Structure formats: structure tokens, C-alpha cells
Amino acid sequence: MSGKDPFQILADEITLIRTEIERLQRTSLNKDEARALHKIVTEKADDMLEMGPLVERAVESKLNVFLGMLGNDAVRAAEDAAERAVTHSHGEASKAAETLLEDARRARRIALQQSGGFLGLDGRLRRCMRLSGGSGDHRGARAGGCRGIRIDAKVVLREGGR
């Protein structure tokens, strides 16, 4: 056995219970304190209920401002992208035009070479046409130094646009 008498054990238990009661009294409220706390909590809850719609409007207002800024940024980004696309497209179109112009010049040179310079004889051909009187009579044209050039007045007039 432990050597404590029952009276001492009872006294220790009572002391322990007393300590627990004192601790509970320090942490619990009396009726007046409970009423005051209840009043404060109720007032703050009512304040929170009143603030709810105000907070909602403030958040909505900020959201609308943000969405407006986001829309403006999106428009600016789209405009910048369109400008870059147009600039790029213009550059590509200019390059294509330069390529086509160079190809046309090359084709003209090739056509002149393959026609034996026929297009370059335009002035000589007209002189021969005048000498023949535009009639197709080659005698006057041959006499004027247009030998070797066959003159067909109708074809020349149609091709010359006159």
C-alpha cells in the first residue's frame, strides 16, 4: 500500500477539484459579462450584414474597371497585331511586286532576243510602211531600203493600235 491515509487522499482530491473550479471561473463569464459580449457580437454581425452589399458593390465596381482596362488592352493588342500584319503584308506585297517587275523585265528582254529584235525595229518598220503607203505594195518599201522586211499593213495597223 502506498502509505497515504484515506483522509489525505480525500483532501488531495478536493484541492484538485478546487483548482479546476478556479480555472473555470477565470475563463467563464458571469451573466452581465455574457450579456455584454452577446450585445457586441450581435452588433458586429448586424454591421457585417449591412456591409455585405457595400462590399459587393465595391468589388463589382473594381471588377468593371478591371474589365474595362482589360478590354482596352485587348483592343490595343489587336491593333498592334493588325498593324504588324499589315506592315508585314505590305512588305511581302512590295517584294512580290519587285519580283514581278523583274520577271517582266526579264521576259521583255527574252522576247526581244527571241524575236530577233523585231520590237526594236519599230521605227524602221514604220518607215517602210510609209514608203509602201500602207497599201502592202512592197515596191516602194524595197526601194527605200526595207529589203527583207515583209510588210503586211493590216497586221501592223492592228498590232500598232492605229
C-alpha positions, 0 to 999 in steps of 0.5 A, spaced: 500 500 500 502 506 498 502 509 505 497 515 504 491 515 509 484 515 506 483 522 509 489 525 505 487 522 499 480 525 500 483 532 501 488 531 495 482 530 491 478 536 493 484 541 492 484 538 485 477 539 484 478 546 487 483 548 482 479 546 476 473 550 479 478 556 479 480 555 472 473 555 470 471 561 473 477 565 470 475 563 463 467 563 464 463 569 464 458 571 469 451 573 466 452 581 465 459 579 462 455 574 457 450 579 456 455 584 454 459 580 449 452 577 446 450 585 445 457 586 441 457 580 437 450 581 435 452 588 433 458 586 429 454 581 425 448 586 424 454 591 421 457 585 417 450 584 414 449 591 412 456 591 409 455 585 405 452 589 399 457 595 400 462 590 399 459 587 393 458 593 390 465 595 391 468 589 388 463 589 382 465 596 381 473 594 381 471 588 377 468 593 371 474 597 371 478 591 371 474 589 365 474 595 362 482 596 362 482 589 360 478 590 354 482 596 352 488 592 352 485 587 348 483 592 343 490 595 343 493 588 342 489 587 336 491 593 333 498 592 334 497 585 331 493 588 325 498 593 324 504 588 324 500 584 319 499 589 315 506 592 315 508 585 314 503 584 308 505 590 305 512 588 305 511 581 302 506 585 297 512 590 295 517 584 294 512 580 290 511 586 286 519 587 285 519 580 283 514 581 278 517 587 275 523 583 274 520 577 271 517 582 266 523 585 265 526 579 264 521 576 259 521 583 255 528 582 254 527 574 252 522 576 247 526 581 244 532 576 243 527 571 241 524 575 236 530 577 233 529 584 235 523 585 231 520 590 237 526 594 236 525 595 229 519 599 230 521 605 227 524 602 221 518 598 220 514 604 220 518 607 215 517 602 210 510 602 211 510 609 209 514 608 203 509 602 201 503 607 203 500 602 207 497 599 201 502 592 202 505 594 195 512 592 197 515 596 191 516 602 194 518 599 201 524 595 197 526 601 194 527 605 200 531 600 203 526 595 207 529 589 203 527 583 207 522 586 211 515 583 209 510 588 210 503 586 211 499 593 213 493 590 216 497 586 221 501 592 223 495 597 223 492 592 228 498 590 232 500 598 232 493 600 235 492 605 229 
